[in-house]
Amino acid sequence: MMVEKIKHSLRIGHDSINSDIQEHIDACKLDLKRVGVKKIEDKDPLIIQAAKLYVKWHLNFEDEADRYRNAYEMLRNSLAMSGDYNV
């Protein structure tokens, strides 16, 4: 499950913010669709990485929101231009 992978990357062991993380994942998927990514599968490592970066950005993980935003946007834009993800 993507929520568990993201919680692990955030070093969170409790379940109290699962719904918040899921909302961020859903928003990330909508943002990916907005820019033309059509292949969005929960088991795809690049989609998982995009979601991790998106959540870390929005939660200002380790006070590095700008770093995670830039990384997310670069990955998102690369996926949008890739024939493997936009067809």
C-alpha positions in Angstrom: 0.0 0.0 0.0 1.3 3.4 -1.0 0.4 5.0 2.3 2.6 2.6 4.2 5.6 3.2 1.9 5.2 6.9 2.3 4.9 6.7 6.1 8.1 4.6 6.1 9.9 7.3 4.1 8.7 9.9 6.6 9.8 7.7 9.5 6.2 7.6 10.9 5.1 4.5 12.7 1.6 5.4 13.8 -1.6 5.5 11.8 -3.0 8.8 13.0 -2.2 10.7 9.8 -3.1 8.0 7.3 -6.1 9.9 6.0 -4.0 13.1 5.5 -1.3 11.1 3.6 -4.0 9.5 1.4 -5.4 12.9 0.6 -2.0 14.1 -0.5 -1.6 10.9 -2.6 -4.9 11.6 -4.3 -4.0 15.2 -4.9 -0.6 14.1 -6.4 -2.4 11.7 -8.8 -4.7 14.5 -9.9 -1.7 16.8 -10.5 -0.1 14.1 -12.5 -3.2 13.7 -14.6 -3.4 17.4 -15.0 -0.1 17.5 -16.8 -0.8 14.6 -19.0 0.4 11.5 -17.2 -2.0 8.7 -18.1 -0.3 5.7 -16.6 -0.7 6.1 -12.8 -0.4 2.7 -11.1 0.1 2.4 -7.3 2.8 -0.3 -7.8 4.9 1.7 -10.3 8.2 2.8 -8.6 8.2 6.2 -10.3 4.6 7.0 -9.3 5.4 6.0 -5.7 8.5 8.2 -5.8 6.4 11.1 -7.1 3.9 10.6 -4.3 6.7 10.5 -1.7 8.1 13.8 -3.0 4.7 15.4 -3.2 3.8 14.4 0.4 7.2 15.5 1.7 6.8 18.8 -0.1 3.4 19.5 1.4 4.4 18.4 4.9 7.6 20.4 4.7 9.5 17.3 5.7 12.8 18.2 7.5 12.1 21.9 6.6 13.0 21.2 3.0 9.7 21.9 1.2 11.4 23.7 -1.7 13.8 20.9 -2.3 11.0 18.3 -2.4 8.8 20.6 -4.6 11.6 21.0 -7.2 12.3 17.3 -7.2 8.6 16.4 -7.5 8.0 18.9 -10.4 11.1 17.6 -12.3 9.9 14.0 -11.9 6.3 15.0 -12.8 7.3 16.8 -15.9 9.6 14.0 -17.0 6.7 11.5 -16.6 4.4 13.8 -18.6 6.9 13.8 -21.5 7.6 10.1 -21.4 5.9 7.9 -24.0 5.7 5.2 -21.3 3.4 7.4 -19.2 1.5 9.7 -21.5 0.0 7.3 -24.0 
